[in-house]
Amino acid sequence: FTPKRLLGQRVLITAGPTSEAIDPVRVVTNLSSGRMGYALALEAARAGACVTLVSGPTALPCPYGVERVDVRSAAEMHAQVMTRCAGSDLFIAVAAVADYRPVAPSAQKIKKSADTLSIDMVRNPDILAAVASRPDAPFCVGFAAESHDLDAYAQGKRVAKKLPLVVGNLVSDGLGSDDNQVVLYDDHGRHPLPRAAKTEVARAILEHVSRLMKEA
Ligand code: PMT
């Protein structure tokens, strides 16, 4: 990998889960360790990019040379990304964003009473779709984590959000682990990468991205 392939590029990355409050002690969240997104941030910085990582709650240290912005909820992640995406050359959405949040989080701890509990939920903003639909959109890369039918769902997300590239992974391959096996989907088709450590996978993704950005 040419070490400075992204020299001078401004790269914005989301990573980790989001956490949506039910009450002061309970949340709804998605599973994500943040490892894949943090590996991309580190490798983009090593490749010479100026990297901002908007991160949901994780146990990981900030990658060397990267500016990290900590958020909790999807709404906070959305706000931080939208103030930073103008002027970015590349946006990579790796975060596992909770699709729904409780409509009215309780200010006080909800007490146990009935045997069942229903919580009204409302859709969160789609951060990647919002960035990709801007007139000044950076080159946008989406991720898709699926339990089955990876090709169909990943391609569907690429078409729905009009993205030049989606990185697909099976939940059983990518979630929480140190390595990953991904398939890249772009206008030229489907490109499976070999299973490898997330830093190595990140490097291969960025090589592919930098080739596509040159073509664009
Ligand atoms: O963090 P790790 O443990 O290393 O695991 C990595 C991972 C499996 C979380 C990662 O590789 C991955 O696949 N992330 C995407 C998870 C996912 O399934 O996203 P999604 O299908 O809900 O969303 C599709 C795309 O839209 C993603 O790029 C997502 O960041 C983005 N999105 C989704 C919803 C939303 N409200 N806003 C978004 O930006």
py3Dmol code that shows the C-alpha trace and the ligand (Angstrom):
import py3Dmol

protein = """\
ATOM      1  CA  PHE A   1       0.000   0.000   0.000  1.00  0.00           C
ATOM      2  CA  THR A   2       1.468   3.352  -1.005  1.00  0.00           C
ATOM      3  CA  PRO A   3       1.733   4.896   2.479  1.00  0.00           C
ATOM      4  CA  LYS A   4       0.601   8.418   1.552  1.00  0.00           C
ATOM      5  CA  ARG A   5      -2.167   7.505  -0.909  1.00  0.00           C
ATOM      6  CA  LEU A   6      -4.662   9.776   0.909  1.00  0.00           C
ATOM      7  CA  LEU A   7      -2.238  12.644   1.498  1.00  0.00           C
ATOM      8  CA  GLY A   8      -4.104  15.875   2.264  1.00  0.00           C
ATOM      9  CA  GLN A   9      -7.554  14.253   1.965  1.00  0.00           C
ATOM     10  CA  ARG A  10     -10.128  15.107   4.636  1.00  0.00           C
ATOM     11  CA  VAL A  11     -11.782  11.927   5.837  1.00  0.00           C
ATOM     12  CA  LEU A  12     -14.824  11.697   8.114  1.00  0.00           C
ATOM     13  CA  ILE A  13     -15.691   8.323   9.669  1.00  0.00           C
ATOM     14  CA  THR A  14     -18.491   7.128  11.964  1.00  0.00           C
ATOM     15  CA  ALA A  15     -17.869   4.121  14.198  1.00  0.00           C
ATOM     16  CA  GLY A  16     -19.254   2.170  17.115  1.00  0.00           C
ATOM     17  CA  PRO A  17     -22.853   1.810  18.255  1.00  0.00           C
ATOM     18  CA  THR A  18     -25.323   4.520  19.210  1.00  0.00           C
ATOM     19  CA  SER A  19     -27.117   4.452  22.528  1.00  0.00           C
ATOM     20  CA  GLU A  20     -30.708   5.673  22.831  1.00  0.00           C
ATOM     21  CA  ALA A  21     -32.028   6.535  26.295  1.00  0.00           C
ATOM     22  CA  ILE A  22     -35.142   4.849  27.679  1.00  0.00           C
ATOM     23  CA  ASP A  23     -34.647   6.361  31.139  1.00  0.00           C
ATOM     24  CA  PRO A  24     -31.577   7.485  33.179  1.00  0.00           C
ATOM     25  CA  VAL A  25     -30.332   3.875  33.565  1.00  0.00           C
ATOM     26  CA  ARG A  26     -31.573   2.034  30.449  1.00  0.00           C
ATOM     27  CA  VAL A  27     -30.806   2.309  26.750  1.00  0.00           C
ATOM     28  CA  VAL A  28     -31.577   0.733  23.382  1.00  0.00           C
ATOM     29  CA  THR A  29     -28.416   0.100  21.401  1.00  0.00           C
ATOM     30  CA  ASN A  30     -26.870  -1.843  18.510  1.00  0.00           C
ATOM     31  CA  LEU A  31     -23.912  -4.190  18.904  1.00  0.00           C
ATOM     32  CA  SER A  32     -20.550  -2.833  17.660  1.00  0.00           C
ATOM     33  CA  SER A  33     -17.122  -2.815  19.296  1.00  0.00           C
ATOM     34  CA  GLY A  34     -15.932   0.029  17.042  1.00  0.00           C
ATOM     35  CA  ARG A  35     -12.912  -2.020  15.879  1.00  0.00           C
ATOM     36  CA  MET A  36     -13.667  -1.877  12.134  1.00  0.00           C
ATOM     37  CA  GLY A  37     -14.256   1.878  12.129  1.00  0.00           C
ATOM     38  CA  TYR A  38     -11.243   2.611  14.331  1.00  0.00           C
ATOM     39  CA  ALA A  39      -9.035   0.458  12.053  1.00  0.00           C
ATOM     40  CA  LEU A  40     -10.185   2.514   9.055  1.00  0.00           C
ATOM     41  CA  ALA A  41      -9.490   5.769  10.908  1.00  0.00           C
ATOM     42  CA  LEU A  42      -5.970   4.621  11.855  1.00  0.00           C
ATOM     43  CA  GLU A  43      -5.134   3.380   8.360  1.00  0.00           C
ATOM     44  CA  ALA A  44      -6.533   6.538   6.709  1.00  0.00           C
ATOM     45  CA  ALA A  45      -4.346   8.663   9.015  1.00  0.00           C
ATOM     46  CA  ARG A  46      -1.329   6.465   8.187  1.00  0.00           C
ATOM     47  CA  ALA A  47      -2.102   7.046   4.505  1.00  0.00           C
ATOM     48  CA  GLY A  48      -1.734  10.801   5.043  1.00  0.00           C
ATOM     49  CA  ALA A  49      -5.368  11.836   5.517  1.00  0.00           C
ATOM     50  CA  CYS A  50      -6.676  14.328   8.048  1.00  0.00           C
ATOM     51  CA  VAL A  51      -9.173  12.103   9.871  1.00  0.00           C
ATOM     52  CA  THR A  52     -12.147  12.911  12.096  1.00  0.00           C
ATOM     53  CA  LEU A  53     -13.782   9.953  13.827  1.00  0.00           C
ATOM     54  CA  VAL A  54     -17.294  10.506  15.164  1.00  0.00           C
ATOM     55  CA  SER A  55     -17.640   7.654  17.605  1.00  0.00           C
ATOM     56  CA  GLY A  56     -20.418   6.149  19.649  1.00  0.00           C
ATOM     57  CA  PRO A  57     -19.535   4.613  23.037  1.00  0.00           C
ATOM     58  CA  THR A  58     -16.653   2.100  22.725  1.00  0.00           C
ATOM     59  CA  ALA A  59     -13.847   0.834  24.973  1.00  0.00           C
ATOM     60  CA  LEU A  60     -11.164   1.682  22.390  1.00  0.00           C
ATOM     61  CA  PRO A  61      -8.421   4.341  22.638  1.00  0.00           C
ATOM     62  CA  CYS A  62      -8.386   7.110  20.035  1.00  0.00           C
ATOM     63  CA  PRO A  63      -6.235   5.983  17.050  1.00  0.00           C
ATOM     64  CA  TYR A  64      -2.918   7.836  16.732  1.00  0.00           C
ATOM     65  CA  GLY A  65      -3.159  11.011  14.659  1.00  0.00           C
ATOM     66  CA  VAL A  66      -6.969  11.014  14.555  1.00  0.00           C
ATOM     67  CA  GLU A  67      -9.388  13.633  15.935  1.00  0.00           C
ATOM     68  CA  ARG A  68     -12.167  11.823  17.824  1.00  0.00           C
ATOM     69  CA  VAL A  69     -15.565  13.343  18.557  1.00  0.00           C
ATOM     70  CA  ASP A  70     -17.512  11.342  21.154  1.00  0.00           C
ATOM     71  CA  VAL A  71     -21.286  11.009  20.854  1.00  0.00           C
ATOM     72  CA  ARG A  72     -23.931   8.779  22.417  1.00  0.00           C
ATOM     73  CA  SER A  73     -27.151   8.904  20.417  1.00  0.00           C
ATOM     74  CA  ALA A  74     -27.902   8.782  16.691  1.00  0.00           C
ATOM     75  CA  ALA A  75     -29.206  12.366  16.908  1.00  0.00           C
ATOM     76  CA  GLU A  76     -25.853  13.527  18.367  1.00  0.00           C
ATOM     77  CA  MET A  77     -23.928  11.546  15.718  1.00  0.00           C
ATOM     78  CA  HIS A  78     -26.115  13.068  12.992  1.00  0.00           C
ATOM     79  CA  ALA A  79     -25.537  16.624  14.297  1.00  0.00           C
ATOM     80  CA  GLN A  80     -21.748  16.191  14.591  1.00  0.00           C
ATOM     81  CA  VAL A  81     -21.452  14.619  11.128  1.00  0.00           C
ATOM     82  CA  MET A  82     -23.592  17.302   9.451  1.00  0.00           C
ATOM     83  CA  THR A  83     -21.466  20.137  10.897  1.00  0.00           C
ATOM     84  CA  ARG A  84     -18.277  18.407   9.688  1.00  0.00           C
ATOM     85  CA  CYS A  85     -19.152  16.921   6.283  1.00  0.00           C
ATOM     86  CA  ALA A  86     -18.825  20.145   4.256  1.00  0.00           C
ATOM     87  CA  GLY A  87     -15.219  20.213   3.108  1.00  0.00           C
ATOM     88  CA  SER A  88     -14.714  16.463   3.574  1.00  0.00           C
ATOM     89  CA  ASP A  89     -13.424  14.489   0.607  1.00  0.00           C
ATOM     90  CA  LEU A  90     -14.443  11.079   1.886  1.00  0.00           C
ATOM     91  CA  PHE A  91     -17.151   9.900   4.306  1.00  0.00           C
ATOM     92  CA  ILE A  92     -17.110   6.308   5.574  1.00  0.00           C
ATOM     93  CA  ALA A  93     -20.146   5.242   7.630  1.00  0.00           C
ATOM     94  CA  VAL A  94     -19.108   2.248   9.710  1.00  0.00           C
ATOM     95  CA  ALA A  95     -21.291   2.981  12.750  1.00  0.00           C
ATOM     96  CA  ALA A  96     -24.048   0.586  13.749  1.00  0.00           C
ATOM     97  CA  VAL A  97     -26.650   3.322  14.233  1.00  0.00           C
ATOM     98  CA  ALA A  98     -29.805   2.413  16.150  1.00  0.00           C
ATOM     99  CA  ASP A  99     -32.599   2.777  13.620  1.00  0.00           C
ATOM    100  CA  TYR A 100     -35.172   3.765  16.279  1.00  0.00           C
ATOM    101  CA  ARG A 101     -35.142   5.688  19.583  1.00  0.00           C
ATOM    102  CA  PRO A 102     -37.740   5.934  22.356  1.00  0.00           C
ATOM    103  CA  VAL A 103     -40.164   8.759  21.549  1.00  0.00           C
ATOM    104  CA  ALA A 104     -40.210  10.115  25.086  1.00  0.00           C
ATOM    105  CA  PRO A 105     -37.332   9.011  27.335  1.00  0.00           C
ATOM    106  CA  SER A 106     -38.360   9.124  30.977  1.00  0.00           C
ATOM    107  CA  ALA A 107     -36.527  11.658  33.161  1.00  0.00           C
ATOM    108  CA  GLN A 108     -36.988   9.298  36.108  1.00  0.00           C
ATOM    109  CA  LYS A 109     -36.139   5.609  36.441  1.00  0.00           C
ATOM    110  CA  ILE A 110     -39.101   3.525  35.258  1.00  0.00           C
ATOM    111  CA  LYS A 111     -40.320   1.312  38.093  1.00  0.00           C
ATOM    112  CA  LYS A 112     -41.240  -2.349  37.592  1.00  0.00           C
ATOM    113  CA  SER A 113     -45.004  -2.874  37.670  1.00  0.00           C
ATOM    114  CA  ALA A 114     -46.746  -4.818  34.869  1.00  0.00           C
ATOM    115  CA  ASP A 115     -45.314  -8.065  33.429  1.00  0.00           C
ATOM    116  CA  THR A 116     -44.856  -6.475  30.009  1.00  0.00           C
ATOM    117  CA  LEU A 117     -43.621  -3.057  28.956  1.00  0.00           C
ATOM    118  CA  SER A 118     -44.162  -1.300  25.618  1.00  0.00           C
ATOM    119  CA  ILE A 119     -41.996   1.590  24.489  1.00  0.00           C
ATOM    120  CA  ASP A 120     -43.012   3.814  21.569  1.00  0.00           C
ATOM    121  CA  MET A 121     -40.101   4.231  19.186  1.00  0.00           C
ATOM    122  CA  VAL A 122     -39.491   6.708  16.351  1.00  0.00           C
ATOM    123  CA  ARG A 123     -37.121   6.411  13.362  1.00  0.00           C
ATOM    124  CA  ASN A 124     -33.692   8.012  13.728  1.00  0.00           C
ATOM    125  CA  PRO A 125     -32.276  10.148  10.902  1.00  0.00           C
ATOM    126  CA  ASP A 126     -30.259   8.188   8.334  1.00  0.00           C
ATOM    127  CA  ILE A 127     -26.881   9.899   8.614  1.00  0.00           C
ATOM    128  CA  LEU A 128     -25.294   8.306   5.545  1.00  0.00           C
ATOM    129  CA  ALA A 129     -28.332   9.044   3.354  1.00  0.00           C
ATOM    130  CA  ALA A 130     -28.322  12.665   4.569  1.00  0.00           C
ATOM    131  CA  VAL A 131     -24.635  13.142   3.683  1.00  0.00           C
ATOM    132  CA  ALA A 132     -24.887  11.299   0.335  1.00  0.00           C
ATOM    133  CA  SER A 133     -27.830  13.424  -0.819  1.00  0.00           C
ATOM    134  CA  ARG A 134     -26.071  16.777  -0.272  1.00  0.00           C
ATOM    135  CA  PRO A 135     -25.139  18.688  -3.438  1.00  0.00           C
ATOM    136  CA  ASP A 136     -21.575  18.975  -2.073  1.00  0.00           C
ATOM    137  CA  ALA A 137     -21.455  15.330  -0.938  1.00  0.00           C
ATOM    138  CA  PRO A 138     -18.038  13.803  -0.355  1.00  0.00           C
ATOM    139  CA  PHE A 139     -17.255  10.372  -1.823  1.00  0.00           C
ATOM    140  CA  CYS A 140     -19.511   8.188   0.369  1.00  0.00           C
ATOM    141  CA  VAL A 141     -18.829   4.637   1.516  1.00  0.00           C
ATOM    142  CA  GLY A 142     -21.498   2.657   3.359  1.00  0.00           C
ATOM    143  CA  PHE A 143     -21.269  -0.566   5.331  1.00  0.00           C
ATOM    144  CA  ALA A 144     -23.841  -3.349   5.559  1.00  0.00           C
ATOM    145  CA  ALA A 145     -23.792  -5.986   8.302  1.00  0.00           C
ATOM    146  CA  GLU A 146     -26.223  -8.777   7.538  1.00  0.00           C
ATOM    147  CA  SER A 147     -27.120 -12.133   9.079  1.00  0.00           C
ATOM    148  CA  HIS A 148     -28.015 -13.628   5.637  1.00  0.00           C
ATOM    149  CA  ASP A 149     -28.431 -12.762   1.925  1.00  0.00           C
ATOM    150  CA  LEU A 150     -25.451 -10.400   2.064  1.00  0.00           C
ATOM    151  CA  ASP A 151     -25.258  -9.721  -1.692  1.00  0.00           C
ATOM    152  CA  ALA A 152     -28.919  -8.755  -2.044  1.00  0.00           C
ATOM    153  CA  TYR A 153     -29.124  -6.569   1.063  1.00  0.00           C
ATOM    154  CA  ALA A 154     -25.760  -4.837   0.550  1.00  0.00           C
ATOM    155  CA  GLN A 155     -26.546  -4.075  -3.107  1.00  0.00           C
ATOM    156  CA  GLY A 156     -30.004  -2.880  -2.052  1.00  0.00           C
ATOM    157  CA  LYS A 157     -28.462  -0.394   0.405  1.00  0.00           C
ATOM    158  CA  ARG A 158     -26.007   0.815  -2.258  1.00  0.00           C
ATOM    159  CA  VAL A 159     -28.808   1.507  -4.730  1.00  0.00           C
ATOM    160  CA  ALA A 160     -31.217   3.000  -2.145  1.00  0.00           C
ATOM    161  CA  LYS A 161     -28.626   5.488  -0.850  1.00  0.00           C
ATOM    162  CA  LYS A 162     -26.992   6.037  -4.308  1.00  0.00           C
ATOM    163  CA  LEU A 163     -23.524   5.112  -3.010  1.00  0.00           C
ATOM    164  CA  PRO A 164     -20.456   4.423  -5.161  1.00  0.00           C
ATOM    165  CA  LEU A 165     -19.281   1.760  -2.702  1.00  0.00           C
ATOM    166  CA  VAL A 166     -20.751  -0.476   0.007  1.00  0.00           C
ATOM    167  CA  VAL A 167     -18.666  -2.790   2.188  1.00  0.00           C
ATOM    168  CA  GLY A 168     -20.677  -5.876   3.120  1.00  0.00           C
ATOM    169  CA  ASN A 169     -19.941  -8.239   5.988  1.00  0.00           C
ATOM    170  CA  LEU A 170     -21.798 -11.034   7.707  1.00  0.00           C
ATOM    171  CA  VAL A 171     -22.502 -10.315  11.372  1.00  0.00           C
ATOM    172  CA  SER A 172     -20.889 -13.681  12.194  1.00  0.00           C
ATOM    173  CA  ASP A 173     -17.666 -12.533  10.465  1.00  0.00           C
ATOM    174  CA  GLY A 174     -17.317  -8.899  11.483  1.00  0.00           C
ATOM    175  CA  LEU A 175     -19.061  -8.043  14.715  1.00  0.00           C
ATOM    176  CA  GLY A 176     -16.771  -7.665  17.732  1.00  0.00           C
ATOM    177  CA  SER A 177     -13.931  -9.762  16.299  1.00  0.00           C
ATOM    178  CA  ASP A 178     -10.322  -8.769  15.523  1.00  0.00           C
ATOM    179  CA  ASP A 179     -10.581  -9.944  11.926  1.00  0.00           C
ATOM    180  CA  ASN A 180     -13.200  -9.641   9.222  1.00  0.00           C
ATOM    181  CA  GLN A 181     -14.185 -10.948   5.813  1.00  0.00           C
ATOM    182  CA  VAL A 182     -15.820  -8.365   3.576  1.00  0.00           C
ATOM    183  CA  VAL A 183     -17.171  -8.016   0.059  1.00  0.00           C
ATOM    184  CA  LEU A 184     -16.928  -4.678  -1.768  1.00  0.00           C
ATOM    185  CA  TYR A 185     -19.852  -3.703  -4.020  1.00  0.00           C
ATOM    186  CA  ASP A 186     -19.377  -0.946  -6.610  1.00  0.00           C
ATOM    187  CA  ASP A 187     -20.446  -0.082 -10.178  1.00  0.00           C
ATOM    188  CA  HIS A 188     -18.030  -2.709 -11.501  1.00  0.00           C
ATOM    189  CA  GLY A 189     -19.540  -5.537  -9.445  1.00  0.00           C
ATOM    190  CA  ARG A 190     -18.666  -7.604  -6.439  1.00  0.00           C
ATOM    191  CA  HIS A 191     -15.121  -7.868  -5.018  1.00  0.00           C
ATOM    192  CA  PRO A 192     -14.590 -10.327  -2.148  1.00  0.00           C
ATOM    193  CA  LEU A 193     -11.519  -9.687   0.039  1.00  0.00           C
ATOM    194  CA  PRO A 194      -9.756 -12.459   1.952  1.00  0.00           C
ATOM    195  CA  ARG A 195     -10.387 -12.828   5.696  1.00  0.00           C
ATOM    196  CA  ALA A 196      -7.744 -10.791   7.556  1.00  0.00           C
ATOM    197  CA  ALA A 197      -7.111  -8.617  10.605  1.00  0.00           C
ATOM    198  CA  LYS A 198      -9.322  -5.503  10.582  1.00  0.00           C
ATOM    199  CA  THR A 199      -6.281  -3.211  10.042  1.00  0.00           C
ATOM    200  CA  GLU A 200      -5.373  -5.198   6.932  1.00  0.00           C
ATOM    201  CA  VAL A 201      -8.974  -5.199   5.686  1.00  0.00           C
ATOM    202  CA  ALA A 202      -9.102  -1.442   6.327  1.00  0.00           C
ATOM    203  CA  ARG A 203      -5.962  -0.929   4.228  1.00  0.00           C
ATOM    204  CA  ALA A 204      -7.434  -2.943   1.345  1.00  0.00           C
ATOM    205  CA  ILE A 205     -10.739  -1.009   1.528  1.00  0.00           C
ATOM    206  CA  LEU A 206      -8.869   2.327   1.437  1.00  0.00           C
ATOM    207  CA  GLU A 207      -6.790   1.202  -1.554  1.00  0.00           C
ATOM    208  CA  HIS A 208     -10.016   0.359  -3.403  1.00  0.00           C
ATOM    209  CA  VAL A 209     -11.594   3.663  -2.347  1.00  0.00           C
ATOM    210  CA  SER A 210      -8.625   5.724  -3.495  1.00  0.00           C
ATOM    211  CA  ARG A 211      -8.741   4.007  -6.928  1.00  0.00           C
ATOM    212  CA  LEU A 212     -12.492   4.737  -7.233  1.00  0.00           C
ATOM    213  CA  MET A 213     -12.004   8.370  -6.114  1.00  0.00           C
ATOM    214  CA  LYS A 214      -9.449   8.840  -8.899  1.00  0.00           C
ATOM    215  CA  GLU A 215     -11.940   7.418 -11.448  1.00  0.00           C
ATOM    216  CA  ALA A 216     -14.786   9.669 -10.214  1.00  0.00           C
TER     217      ALA A 216
END
"""
ligand_1 = """\
39
PMT
O -17.583 -2.426 15.396
P -17.164 -3.877 15.081
O -17.392 -4.791 16.237
O -15.744 -3.916 14.526
O -18.119 -4.414 13.935
C -18.069 -3.808 12.669
C -19.484 -3.704 12.037
C -20.039 -5.100 11.797
C -20.418 -2.904 12.948
C -19.242 -2.929 10.692
O -18.353 -3.654 9.883
C -20.551 -2.709 9.927
O -20.982 -3.534 9.113
N -21.226 -1.524 10.178
C -22.540 -1.217 9.578
C -23.636 -1.817 10.425
C -24.981 -1.852 9.715
O -25.559 -2.896 9.504
O -25.440 -0.795 9.298
P -26.949 -0.610 8.681
O -27.283 -1.717 7.739
O -27.897 -0.396 9.790
O -26.747 0.693 7.875
C -26.235 0.759 6.552
C -25.319 1.948 6.454
O -26.015 3.161 6.753
C -24.122 1.908 7.389
O -23.044 2.476 6.683
C -24.557 2.786 8.573
O -23.456 3.391 9.242
C -25.427 3.826 7.871
N -26.530 4.343 8.698
C -27.563 3.517 9.081
C -28.619 4.009 9.817
C -28.615 5.383 10.185
N -29.607 5.898 10.901
N -27.593 6.171 9.821
C -26.554 5.673 9.084
O -25.607 6.415 8.753
"""
view = py3Dmol.view(width=600, height=400)
view.addModel(protein, "pdb")
view.setStyle({"model": 0}, {"cartoon": {"style": "trace"}})
view.addModel(ligand_1, "xyz")
view.setStyle({"model": 1}, {"stick": {}})
view.zoomTo()
view.show()
